[in-house]
């Protein structure tokens, strides 16, 4: 009997990439491959790339070179956003055999099977205006949660962003198809789904449906007990959505909302679709209805022309709206964007300094959020990993809670009273009922 071929997958970037990698992996496994960790010798490596920053590009190139050195005879595939934006750049890396653009991910298994010997890299890319198909994807393998892709592409053209070029126009599959996939996830025993997309709240453009309607239908899927909405643009986070989450028995009080700058002058240069007054109104409405909601916010430090005064305005605004967490990104020049052509670029050391200041603010905000929840009873979905003598899980409002390890808690949702904060920053808890 022939030994089964080994394949390894490497994913860089967003949750959407993770859901797509999982889908790619299932096709190979269904066709006789065996999945191994990327650190092991494999016959095939598939790298799902990210290109959100120059540092992301660099990590992709380094990883591809490392894999080529690790297994010179392996077939190496590069796909994802970097592969779409700069296919020739990746094809030029020694050892890379296939570069597959956004519309060609679903064909990677066939491309790999067609290779009889390693030669010059083959590029299966596409012009971005041809990127119209929808690659269905949801992740499996994690016992507690799954990433479910509901939307792809973006019709926004923010000044700093290449995603519309890498992912194409906003598009989606139908609510019926998505609910069917959620049912498959539920059948595997997974209890929590994270709804993902490039511009998630823009769902419905290609099917004449709406994002709130999608949420309502997903709530009716039997077997799924919890949903989280991944990043959603503030101008698309309507009262209707917030009201729905407040009254929902399954959708959790956890919001990830891109801000990017707390200075209106910079927001306008970024070509964002709101100002700080509107953003603050969204945050205040959430807290009015759901006082213990977790709110995470994206912020870019050092956008071109950002002065110390502009940065201080952002810092003060963040203090005022009081989120639970900040996702901080030093500005990175992306070719073919409006921002790349702007003058008055911020020096790297100043960007790093501002990012560091925001990191310190994030630590303070996060710690204070945990402190406000001490004494509260929350429902925690526990994960399988053991950390010393402890195990962890996340509450409805995304507090990481640790309790003494008990194997029978894995994959269960259990009520816990938050008792304090451990040295590692996790919340400590005690079970209110012994399961």
C-alpha positions in Angstrom: 0.0 0.0 0.0 1.4 3.4 -0.9 2.1 5.7 2.0 -0.3 8.7 2.2 1.1 12.0 1.1 1.6 14.5 3.9 0.4 18.1 3.8 0.9 21.1 6.1 -0.9 24.4 6.2 0.3 27.8 7.4 -2.1 30.7 7.9 -1.1 34.3 8.4 -3.5 37.2 9.0 -7.2 37.4 9.7 -9.9 35.0 11.0 -11.2 34.8 7.4 -8.0 33.3 6.3 -8.2 30.7 9.1 -11.7 29.7 7.9 -10.5 29.4 4.3 -7.4 27.3 5.3 -9.7 24.9 7.2 -11.8 24.5 4.1 -8.8 23.9 1.9 -7.4 21.3 4.4 -10.7 19.3 4.4 -10.5 18.9 0.6 -7.0 17.4 0.8 -7.8 15.2 3.7 -11.0 13.9 1.9 -8.7 12.9 -1.0 -6.2 10.8 1.0 -3.7 13.3 2.4 -2.5 13.3 6.0 -2.2 16.7 7.7 1.0 17.3 9.7 2.4 20.4 11.5 4.2 22.9 9.4 7.4 22.2 11.4 7.5 18.7 10.0 8.7 17.4 6.6 5.7 17.3 4.3 5.1 16.6 0.6 3.0 19.7 0.2 2.9 23.0 2.0 0.1 25.5 1.5 0.7 29.1 2.8 -2.4 31.3 3.1 -0.7 34.8 3.0 -1.6 38.2 4.4 -0.6 41.6 3.0 -2.2 44.0 5.5 1.2 45.5 6.3 4.8 45.4 5.0 5.7 43.3 8.1 3.0 40.8 7.1 4.6 40.6 3.6 8.0 40.1 5.2 6.7 37.2 7.4 5.2 35.5 4.3 8.4 35.7 2.4 10.4 34.4 5.3 8.0 31.5 5.9 8.1 30.4 2.3 11.9 30.4 2.2 12.0 28.5 5.5 9.7 25.8 4.1 11.7 25.5 0.9 14.9 25.0 2.9 13.2 22.6 5.3 11.8 20.4 2.6 13.5 21.1 -0.8 11.5 18.4 -2.6 8.1 19.5 -1.3 5.4 21.3 -3.4 4.9 24.8 -2.0 1.8 26.8 -2.7 1.2 30.4 -1.9 -2.3 31.8 -1.8 -4.2 34.6 0.0 -4.0 38.4 -0.3 -0.3 38.7 -1.0 -0.6 36.1 -3.7 -3.4 38.1 -5.3 -1.6 41.5 -5.1 1.9 40.5 -6.0 1.9 37.0 -7.6 5.2 37.5 -9.5 7.0 38.5 -6.3 6.0 35.3 -4.6 6.7 33.1 -7.7 10.2 34.5 -7.8 11.0 32.9 -4.3 13.0 29.8 -4.8 11.0 26.7 -4.0 7.6 28.1 -4.6 5.7 26.0 -7.1 2.2 27.5 -7.2 0.8 31.0 -6.7 -3.0 31.0 -6.5 -5.0 34.2 -6.5 -8.3 35.0 -4.8 -10.5 33.3 -7.4 -8.3 30.2 -7.6 -8.2 29.0 -4.0 -10.8 26.3 -4.6 -8.6 24.8 -7.4 -5.5 24.3 -5.3 -6.0 20.6 -4.8 -6.2 20.1 -8.6 -3.1 22.3 -9.2 -1.1 20.3 -6.7 -2.1 16.9 -8.3 -1.2 18.2 -11.7 2.5 18.8 -10.8 4.7 15.9 -11.8 8.0 17.6 -11.1 9.2 20.9 -9.6 9.8 23.5 -12.3 9.3 27.2 -12.6 6.4 28.4 -10.4 3.0 28.4 -12.0 0.8 31.4 -11.4 -2.9 31.0 -11.2 -4.0 34.5 -10.4 -6.6 36.8 -11.7 -7.4 40.5 -12.3 -9.2 41.8 -9.2 -12.1 42.9 -11.3 -12.6 39.2 -12.2 -12.8 38.2 -8.5 -16.5 37.5 -8.4 -16.8 33.9 -7.0 -17.4 33.2 -3.4 -15.1 30.6 -1.7 -17.3 29.0 1.0 -15.5 28.5 4.2 -15.8 27.5 7.9 -13.2 26.2 10.3 -13.4 22.8 12.0 -11.1 21.0 14.4 -11.4 23.3 17.4 -13.7 21.6 19.9 -15.2 24.9 21.2 -15.6 27.4 18.3 -15.7 27.8 14.5 -15.1 30.7 12.2 -17.9 30.9 9.6 -17.4 33.1 6.5 -20.5 35.0 5.5 -19.1 37.7 3.3 -16.0 38.5 1.2 -14.6 41.6 -0.5 -15.1 45.3 0.2 -16.6 48.3 -1.7 -14.9 50.8 0.7 -11.7 52.3 -0.5 -10.0 53.6 2.6 -6.8 55.6 1.9 -4.4 53.1 3.5 -6.0 49.8 2.5 -5.3 47.2 -0.2 -8.1 44.8 0.7 -10.5 45.9 -2.1 -7.6 45.1 -4.5 -6.8 41.8 -2.8 -10.4 40.6 -2.2 -12.6 42.3 -4.8 -16.1 43.7 -4.4 -18.4 42.9 -1.5 -20.3 39.7 -2.1 -21.9 36.9 -0.2 -23.8 33.6 -0.3 -27.4 33.3 0.8 -28.8 33.1 4.4 -30.1 29.6 3.6 -26.6 28.4 2.6 -25.0 30.0 5.6 -27.5 28.4 8.0 -26.9 25.1 6.3 -23.2 25.4 7.1 -23.9 26.5 10.6 -25.9 23.3 11.0 -22.9 21.2 9.8 -20.8 23.0 12.4 -23.4 22.2 15.1 -23.4 18.6 14.1 -19.7 18.4 14.9 -20.4 19.3 18.5 -19.0 22.9 18.3 -21.0 25.3 20.4 -19.8 28.7 19.3 -19.5 30.4 15.9 -17.6 33.6 15.1 -19.2 35.3 12.1 -16.4 36.5 9.8 -16.0 38.5 6.6 -14.0 41.3 5.2 -16.8 43.9 5.7 -19.2 41.7 7.7 -22.0 44.2 8.2 -22.1 44.8 4.4 -23.7 41.3 4.0 -26.5 40.9 1.6 -25.5 42.9 -1.4 -25.5 40.0 -3.8 -28.6 38.2 -2.4 -30.8 41.2 -1.6 -30.8 40.2 2.1 -29.7 42.0 5.2 -27.2 41.4 8.0 -29.9 41.7 10.7 -31.9 39.1 8.9 -28.9 36.8 8.8 -28.5 37.1 12.6 -32.1 36.3 13.2 -32.0 33.1 11.1 -28.7 32.0 12.6 -30.2 32.2 16.1 -32.7 29.5 15.1 -30.0 27.0 14.1 -30.2 24.1 16.6 -27.1 23.1 18.4 -25.2 26.4 18.3 -25.4 28.1 21.7 -23.2 31.2 21.1 -22.3 33.6 18.3 -19.8 36.4 18.1 -19.8 39.0 15.4 -16.3 39.7 14.2 -15.1 43.2 13.1 -18.0 45.4 11.9 -17.8 48.9 10.6 -19.3 51.6 12.9 -21.5 53.0 10.1 -23.0 49.5 9.6 -23.5 48.8 13.3 -27.1 49.9 13.5 -29.4 50.3 16.4 -31.3 47.3 15.1 -28.2 45.1 15.4 -27.3 46.4 18.9 -30.9 46.0 20.0 -31.0 42.4 18.6 -27.8 41.5 20.5 -29.2 42.9 23.7 -32.2 40.6 23.6 -30.6 37.6 21.9 -30.2 34.4 23.8 -27.2 33.4 21.6 -25.5 36.5 20.2 -22.9 37.7 22.7 -22.2 41.2 24.0 -18.9 41.4 22.2 -18.2 44.1 19.6 -15.0 44.6 17.5 -15.3 48.0 15.9 -12.6 49.7 13.7 -12.0 53.3 14.7 -8.5 53.8 13.2 -8.2 57.4 14.5 -9.9 59.5 17.2 -9.1 62.7 15.3 -11.6 63.9 12.7 -9.0 65.5 10.5 -7.1 62.2 10.2 -10.4 60.2 9.7 -11.2 62.4 6.7 -7.8 61.8 5.2 -8.3 58.1 5.8 -11.5 58.3 3.8 -13.4 56.7 6.7 -17.3 56.9 6.6 -17.9 58.5 10.0 -16.5 61.1 12.5 -15.7 60.8 16.2 -19.1 62.2 17.2 -20.9 59.4 15.3 -18.4 56.7 16.7 -18.9 57.9 20.2 -22.7 57.7 19.8 -22.4 54.1 18.7 -20.3 53.2 21.7 -22.6 55.1 24.1 -25.7 53.3 22.7 -24.0 49.9 23.3 -23.2 50.8 26.9 -26.6 52.2 27.5 -28.2 48.9 26.5 -25.4 46.5 27.5 -23.3 48.0 30.3 -20.9 45.0 30.5 -20.3 44.7 26.8 -16.8 44.0 25.6 -15.7 46.6 23.0 -12.5 46.1 21.1 -11.3 48.9 18.8 -8.8 49.1 15.9 -6.4 52.1 15.9 -3.7 53.1 13.4 -0.7 55.0 14.9 1.3 57.4 12.7 -0.9 57.8 9.7 0.7 60.3 7.2 0.4 64.0 8.5 -0.6 62.8 12.0 1.0 65.4 14.4 1.6 65.0 18.1 -1.6 67.1 18.6 -3.6 64.8 16.4 -2.3 61.8 18.3 -3.2 63.4 21.6 -6.7 64.0 20.4 -7.0 60.3 19.5 -5.6 59.3 22.9 -8.0 61.5 24.8 -10.9 60.3 22.7 -10.1 56.6 23.5 -10.0 57.4 27.2 -13.4 59.1 26.9 -15.2 56.2 25.1 -13.5 53.6 27.5 -13.3 50.4 25.4 -12.1 47.1 26.8 -9.3 46.6 24.3 -7.3 48.3 21.6 -5.9 46.5 18.5 -3.0 48.7 17.6 -1.3 49.0 14.1 1.6 51.3 13.3 0.8 52.7 9.9 2.3 50.7 7.1 2.8 52.1 3.5 0.9 49.9 1.0 1.7 50.5 -2.7 -1.1 51.7 -5.0 -3.0 53.3 -2.1 -3.9 57.0 -1.7 -2.0 57.2 1.6 1.2 55.9 0.0 1.3 59.0 -2.2 0.8 61.4 0.8 3.6 63.7 1.9 4.5 64.3 5.6 5.1 60.7 6.5 5.5 60.0 10.2 9.0 58.7 11.1 9.2 55.1 12.1 10.5 55.8 15.6 7.6 58.2 16.3 5.1 55.6 15.0 6.7 53.0 17.3 6.5 55.5 20.3 2.8 56.3 19.7 2.0 52.6 19.3 3.8 52.0 22.6 1.7 54.7 24.3 -1.5 53.1 23.0 -0.3 49.7 24.2 0.0 51.0 27.7 -3.4 52.6 27.5 -4.8 49.3 26.2 -3.3 47.4 29.2 -4.9 49.9 31.6 -8.3 49.8 29.8 -8.3 46.0 29.7 -7.4 45.6 33.4 -10.1 48.1 34.4 -12.7 46.2 32.4 -11.8 43.0 34.2 -11.9 44.8 37.6 -15.4 46.1 36.9 -16.6 42.5 36.3 -15.2 41.1 39.6 -18.2 39.6 41.5 -20.2 39.1 38.3 -21.5 35.7 37.4 -20.7 34.8 33.8 -21.1 31.8 31.5 -17.7 30.5 30.3 -17.1 28.1 27.4 -14.0 26.1 28.5 -11.3 25.1 26.2 -9.3 21.8 26.2 -5.8 23.2 26.8 -4.3 22.7 30.2 -2.1 25.6 31.5 -0.2 24.2 34.5 -2.9 23.2 36.9 -5.4 25.6 35.3 -7.8 25.7 32.3 -9.3 28.7 30.6 -12.4 29.8 28.7 -14.1 33.0 27.6 -17.2 34.5 29.1 -20.0 36.0 27.0 -18.3 39.4 27.2 -14.9 38.0 26.3 -13.3 37.8 29.7 -10.6 35.1 29.8 -11.4 33.2 33.0 -9.2 30.5 34.5 -10.2 27.8 37.0 -8.5 24.6 38.3 -8.3 22.1 35.5 -11.1 19.5 35.2 -11.3 17.5 32.1 -15.0 17.2 32.2 -15.4 21.0 31.7 -13.9 20.9 28.2 -16.3 22.2 25.6 -19.0 22.9 28.3 -20.6 26.3 29.1 -20.5 26.7 32.8 -21.6 29.5 35.1 -18.6 31.0 37.0 -18.3 33.8 39.5 -15.4 36.1 38.7 -13.3 36.4 41.9 -10.2 38.4 40.9 -7.4 38.9 38.5 -4.4 36.5 38.3 -0.8 37.6 37.8 -0.9 36.5 34.2 -3.8 39.0 33.6 -6.6 36.3 33.3 -9.7 36.6 35.5 -9.9 34.0 38.2 -13.2 32.3 38.9 -15.1 29.8 40.9 -17.8 27.5 39.6 -21.2 28.4 41.0 -22.5 24.8 40.4 -20.4 21.7 40.3 -21.1 19.9 37.0 
